[in-house]
Amino acid sequence: MPLLDLVDAAHGLPDARKSRVLAQAGGCNVKILRMDGQPSPAETHDYDEALIVLSGALRLPVHGDAVEVAAGSMYLAPAGVPHAVAAGSHGVLMIVDPVGS
């Protein structure tokens, strides 16, 4: 699987808002997720998590602030900090986190 269209892969997922591991590299999972405008509950991890927006926009409440992550941008969610996908988030999100998480 040396070449993969990430947006096409996300649109082929059976369930929006449920990520799928596409590959592993350097001890990290590379996941894809389709955002459909619906919110997801807050999560907290014991590791940093890279949230990379490939298309659309991610609305991310963090520490009471509304962070807007546009296509082509990345937000690094620090370990121990609750974060959630807010209503209106749409498009394709790539997530990079440690294997086993």
C-alpha contacts under 8 A as a table, 3 or more apart, distances in Angstrom:
res1	aa1	res2	aa2	distance
1	M	4	L	6.72
4	L	9	A	7.57
5	D	8	D	5.42
5	D	9	A	6.18
6	L	9	A	4.95
6	L	10	A	6.15
6	L	32	I	7.25
7	V	10	A	5.12
7	V	11	H	6.28
7	V	54	L	7.43
7	V	55	S	7.75
7	V	92	V	6.31
8	D	11	H	5.13
8	D	12	G	6.28
9	A	12	G	5.15
9	A	13	L	6.71
9	A	32	I	7.72
10	A	13	L	5.37
10	A	32	I	6.05
10	A	33	L	5.90
10	A	34	R	5.43
10	A	92	V	6.49
11	H	34	R	6.72
13	L	16	A	6.80
13	L	20	R	7.94
13	L	33	L	7.97
13	L	34	R	7.51
15	D	18	K	5.76
16	A	19	S	7.93
16	A	33	L	6.81
16	A	34	R	4.97
16	A	35	M	5.99
16	A	36	D	6.21
17	R	33	L	5.89
17	R	34	R	5.66
17	R	35	M	5.56
17	R	36	D	7.13
17	R	40	S	7.53
18	K	33	L	6.10
18	K	34	R	7.50
19	S	31	K	6.04
19	S	32	I	5.41
19	S	33	L	4.49
19	S	34	R	7.59
20	R	31	K	5.27
20	R	32	I	5.56
20	R	33	L	6.72
21	V	24	Q	7.72
21	V	29	N	6.24
21	V	30	V	5.75
21	V	31	K	4.26
21	V	32	I	6.66
22	L	29	N	7.64
22	L	30	V	5.79
22	L	31	K	5.53
22	L	32	I	6.95
23	A	29	N	6.11
23	A	30	V	5.27
23	A	31	K	7.24
24	Q	27	G	6.63
24	Q	28	C	5.44
24	Q	29	N	4.58
24	Q	30	V	5.78
24	Q	99	V	7.30
25	A	28	C	5.31
25	A	29	N	6.65
25	A	30	V	7.41
27	G	98	P	6.02
27	G	99	V	5.64
28	C	96	V	6.34
28	C	97	D	5.34
28	C	98	P	4.25
28	C	99	V	4.88
29	N	95	I	7.78
29	N	96	V	5.58
29	N	97	D	5.38
29	N	98	P	5.76
29	N	99	V	5.20
30	V	94	M	7.01
30	V	95	I	5.96
30	V	96	V	4.89
30	V	97	D	7.05
31	K	94	M	5.56
31	K	95	I	4.92
31	K	96	V	6.26
32	I	92	V	7.18
32	I	93	L	5.83
32	I	94	M	4.55
32	I	95	I	6.17
33	L	92	V	5.89
33	L	93	L	5.13
33	L	94	M	6.29
33	L	95	I	7.69
34	R	90	H	7.36
34	R	91	G	5.94
34	R	92	V	4.80
34	R	93	L	6.31
35	M	38	Q	7.31
35	M	89	S	5.99
35	M	90	H	4.46
35	M	91	G	5.19
35	M	92	V	6.02
35	M	93	L	7.08
36	D	88	G	7.69
36	D	89	S	6.71
36	D	90	H	5.03
36	D	91	G	6.90
37	G	86	A	7.93
37	G	87	A	5.38
37	G	88	G	4.16
37	G	89	S	4.72
37	G	90	H	5.06
38	Q	86	A	7.15
38	Q	87	A	4.91
38	Q	88	G	6.37
38	Q	89	S	6.98
39	P	84	A	7.55
39	P	85	V	5.31
39	P	86	A	4.58
39	P	87	A	4.35
39	P	88	G	7.41
39	P	89	S	7.47
40	S	84	A	5.95
40	S	85	V	5.09
40	S	86	A	6.61
40	S	87	A	7.92
41	P	84	A	5.59
41	P	85	V	7.06
42	A	82	P	5.83
42	A	83	H	5.05
42	A	84	A	4.11
42	A	85	V	7.37
43	E	82	P	5.30
43	E	83	H	5.55
43	E	84	A	6.21
44	T	79	A	7.16
44	T	80	G	5.52
44	T	81	V	5.71
44	T	82	P	4.52
44	T	83	H	6.64
45	H	48	D	7.26
45	H	49	E	7.99
45	H	79	A	5.46
45	H	80	G	5.55
45	H	81	V	7.35
45	H	82	P	7.76
46	D	79	A	4.84
46	D	80	G	5.56
47	Y	78	P	6.90
47	Y	79	A	4.38
47	Y	80	G	7.33
47	Y	97	D	7.57
47	Y	98	P	7.55
48	D	76	L	6.71
48	D	77	A	5.66
48	D	78	P	4.57
48	D	79	A	4.60
48	D	97	D	6.99
49	E	76	L	5.76
49	E	77	A	5.10
49	E	78	P	6.59
49	E	79	A	7.40
49	E	95	I	6.96
49	E	96	V	5.95
49	E	97	D	5.08
50	A	74	M	6.73
50	A	75	Y	6.02
50	A	76	L	4.57
50	A	77	A	6.23
50	A	95	I	5.62
50	A	96	V	5.04
50	A	97	D	6.62
51	L	74	M	5.48
51	L	75	Y	5.19
51	L	76	L	6.15
51	L	77	A	7.25
51	L	93	L	6.71
51	L	94	M	6.00
51	L	95	I	4.89
51	L	96	V	6.79
52	I	71	A	7.89
52	I	72	G	7.17
52	I	73	S	5.94
52	I	74	M	4.28
52	I	75	Y	6.54
52	I	93	L	5.70
52	I	94	M	4.99
52	I	95	I	6.25
53	V	56	G	7.03
53	V	57	A	6.59
53	V	58	L	6.84
53	V	69	V	6.80
53	V	70	A	6.33
53	V	71	A	4.81
53	V	72	G	5.80
53	V	73	S	5.81
53	V	74	M	6.32
53	V	91	G	7.72
53	V	92	V	6.12
53	V	93	L	4.61
53	V	94	M	6.24
54	L	71	A	5.08
54	L	72	G	5.67
54	L	73	S	7.78
54	L	91	G	7.40
54	L	92	V	5.40
54	L	93	L	5.81
54	L	94	M	6.90
55	S	70	A	7.65
55	S	71	A	4.71
55	S	72	G	7.31
55	S	90	H	7.93
55	S	91	G	4.95
55	S	92	V	5.15
55	S	93	L	7.31
56	G	70	A	6.57
56	G	71	A	5.55
56	G	89	S	7.52
56	G	90	H	5.31
56	G	91	G	4.17
56	G	92	V	6.58
57	A	68	E	6.91
57	A	69	V	5.69
57	A	70	A	4.65
57	A	71	A	5.89
57	A	89	S	5.62
57	A	90	H	5.63
57	A	91	G	6.35
58	L	68	E	5.86
58	L	69	V	5.01
58	L	70	A	6.53
58	L	85	V	6.86
58	L	86	A	7.57
58	L	88	G	7.93
58	L	89	S	4.67
58	L	90	H	6.52
58	L	91	G	7.93
58	L	93	L	7.84
59	R	66	A	6.74
59	R	67	V	5.90
59	R	68	E	4.78
59	R	69	V	6.40
59	R	85	V	6.05
59	R	86	A	5.19
59	R	87	A	7.30
59	R	88	G	7.02
59	R	89	S	5.33
60	L	66	A	5.80
60	L	67	V	4.97
60	L	68	E	6.24
60	L	69	V	7.53
60	L	83	H	6.54
60	L	84	A	5.71
60	L	85	V	5.28
60	L	86	A	5.69
61	P	64	G	6.06
61	P	65	D	5.55
61	P	66	A	4.63
61	P	67	V	6.01
61	P	83	H	5.96
61	P	84	A	5.95
61	P	85	V	7.22
61	P	86	A	6.67
62	V	65	D	5.30
62	V	66	A	6.49
62	V	67	V	6.92
62	V	81	V	7.52
62	V	82	P	6.60
62	V	83	H	5.26
62	V	84	A	7.49
63	H	81	V	7.79
63	H	82	P	7.55
69	V	73	S	6.00
69	V	74	M	6.72
69	V	75	Y	6.83
70	A	73	S	5.56
77	A	81	V	6.93
77	A	83	H	7.34
78	P	81	V	5.76
85	V	89	S	6.71
86	A	89	S	6.04
97	D	101	S	6.95
98	P	101	S	5.78
